[in-house]
Amino acid sequence: MAKAIKANLKMKLKGGQASAAPPVGSILGQYGVNMMDFVNPFNEKTKDQMGKNLTVHITVYEDKTMDWRVVGVPTDDLIREALKIDKGSGKPNSEKLPEKLTLDQLNSISETKAKDMNTEDIESVKKMVLGTARSMGVEFKN
C-alpha cells in the first residue's frame, strides 16, 4: 500500500546552497521532517548547478519521510541568461526589449527544458519557450 501523503511542497532554492535556515527550515519544520535529510542530499545533487535558481518538488508523508525532485531552472532565467539581461520588459505588449532570441538560443533553451516537460516533442517545448519570451517582451529573430 502507498504511503499517506501529508503535504506536497514547492520551493525555489539556489543550487548547492540549501541550509536549515528559512525557507527550508521553516517549511519542512512545520511538518516534523528532519531538514538535514533534505539539505545534504540536495546540496550534493545540485553542486554542479551552484547558485542557479532551482525549483524543488517535495512530497512529505504521514510517517515524516519525504521524496523530492529538482525540476530545473525556470524558463525565464534561461532566457535572461542567454540574452545577458537583468529583467524582462515591464510592459511586454507595448515595449519590446532590443535583444532578440536567436534560433540557436531557442534550441539550446528548449533542449534544457525538454527533460522537465511532459512531452517529447521538441517543437512543443520551443512554443512554450517562445511564449515565455513573448511575455517578457523578447522577440524571436528567425
Phi and psi in degrees as a GROMACS rama.xvg file:
@    title "Ramachandran Plot"
@    xaxis  label "Phi"
@    yaxis  label "Psi"
@TYPE xy
-72.9418  152.474  ALA-2
-70.2824  147.154  LYS-3
-76.5346  129.967  ALA-4
-86.7416  130.5  ILE-5
-93.5806  -37.6675  LYS-6
-159.255  147.456  ALA-7
-113.979  120.432  ASN-8
-119.93  154.063  LEU-9
-130.528  135.052  LYS-10
-136.884  147.942  MET-11
-105.112  120.08  LYS-12
-131.757  155.845  LEU-13
-80.9676  134.584  LYS-14
-57.9798  132.421  GLY-15
71.2577  7.34555  GLY-16
-128.005  22.3276  GLN-17
-71.9902  145.494  ALA-18
-143.09  171.919  SER-19
-73.8455  -5.84825  ALA-20
-73.0998  168.122  ALA-21
-57.8611  146.037  PRO-22
-86.2015  -17.8968  PRO-23
-60.606  -50.9546  VAL-24
-61.7322  -45.8745  GLY-25
-70.7528  -34.2758  SER-26
-76.3253  -50.9764  ILE-27
-71.7533  -31.4435  LEU-28
-60.4967  -35.8169  GLY-29
-69.5647  -14.603  GLN-30
-102.706  4.37911  TYR-31
72.9797  22.3204  GLY-32
-90.9181  141.653  VAL-33
-71.7693  108.151  ASN-34
-66.4651  -25.078  MET-35
-71.228  -20.5733  MET-36
-69.086  -16.1001  ASP-37
-100.566  -46.2097  PHE-38
-59.774  -52.8435  VAL-39
-63.8745  -48.529  ASN-40
-63.7199  -36.9503  PRO-41
-62.3742  -48.3067  PHE-42
-62.3093  -38.7629  ASN-43
-65.9305  -44.3819  GLU-44
-69.1559  -31.2881  LYS-45
-106.996  14.0299  THR-46
-63.6552  -25.0206  LYS-47
-76.0244  -11.9137  ASP-48
-114.213  35.3056  GLN-49
-51.3517  125.2  MET-50
84.1727  -10.0903  GLY-51
-81.9533  145.111  LYS-52
-72.2247  124.67  ASN-53
-125.97  145.227  LEU-54
-98.4588  132.159  THR-55
-120.164  130.245  VAL-56
-102.938  124.471  HIS-57
-120.979  131.024  ILE-58
-109.155  119.728  THR-59
-102.894  130.945  VAL-60
-101.067  162.902  TYR-61
-58.0792  -31.625  GLU-62
-83.4323  14.9834  ASP-63
66.7377  24.8575  LYS-64
-100.343  172.12  THR-65
-151.863  157.394  MET-66
-124.263  148.76  ASP-67
-147.95  156.938  TRP-68
-146.308  144.821  ARG-69
-90.1238  125.139  VAL-70
-83.3197  -38.4506  VAL-71
128.245  -176.46  GLY-72
-76.4647  133.914  VAL-73
-59.5423  148.08  PRO-74
-58.4211  -41.904  THR-75
-64.3884  -33.1952  ASP-76
-65.7169  -40.4131  ASP-77
-65.0003  -38.863  LEU-78
-66.6198  -46.1024  ILE-79
-61.2334  -39.7503  ARG-80
-65.7763  -42.3246  GLU-81
-65.0014  -38.8779  ALA-82
-90.6338  -6.56847  LEU-83
57.5963  50.2348  LYS-84
-121.008  158.257  ILE-85
-85.2339  -35.035  ASP-86
-157.684  165.558  LYS-87
-81.9438  -176.834  GLY-88
-72.7684  142.41  SER-89
-73.6646  -23.5276  GLY-90
-130.567  76.6935  LYS-91
-63.7167  -23.446  PRO-92
-76.8212  -29.6804  ASN-93
-114.234  -27.1556  SER-94
-117.349  106.038  GLU-95
-90.5832  149.784  LYS-96
-77.0138  150.177  LEU-97
-68.6981  -27.4908  PRO-98
-71.9803  139.085  GLU-99
-120.272  144.365  LYS-100
-81.2833  124.399  LEU-101
-89.1891  167.07  THR-102
-61.9525  -41.1727  LEU-103
-62.5714  -42.8195  ASP-104
-65.0314  -42.2501  GLN-105
-60.7114  -45.4596  LEU-106
-63.2434  -42.5148  ASN-107
-63.106  -47.698  SER-108
-64.0364  -41.4582  ILE-109
-64.245  -39.8567  SER-110
-65.7839  -37.8214  GLU-111
-65.922  -42.6495  THR-112
-77.5844  -21.6388  LYS-113
-57.8076  -34.3204  ALA-114
-71.5465  -17.5934  LYS-115
-93.2651  -10.5867  ASP-116
-91.7036  162.937  MET-117
-97.4851  30.701  ASN-118
-139.522  154.049  THR-119
-107.393  2.13853  GLU-120
-85.4034  107.173  ASP-121
-64.4329  -28.1658  ILE-122
-65.0713  -37.1123  GLU-123
-66.0105  -39.1805  SER-124
-65.6902  -40.2743  VAL-125
-61.0047  -40.0502  LYS-126
-63.4883  -39.3292  LYS-127
-64.7772  -44.0373  MET-128
-63.1079  -42.9362  VAL-129
-64.2341  -35.5526  LEU-130
-64.2778  -41.5593  GLY-131
-65.1294  -42.7637  THR-132
-61.0276  -43.0602  ALA-133
-60.4224  -39.7378  ARG-134
-72.5965  -10.2134  SER-135
-98.8317  -3.12915  MET-136
84.2517  19.517  GLY-137
-102.036  129.041  VAL-138
-98.7521  158.529  GLU-139
-97.2169  127.838  PHE-140
-101.299  110.273  LYS-141
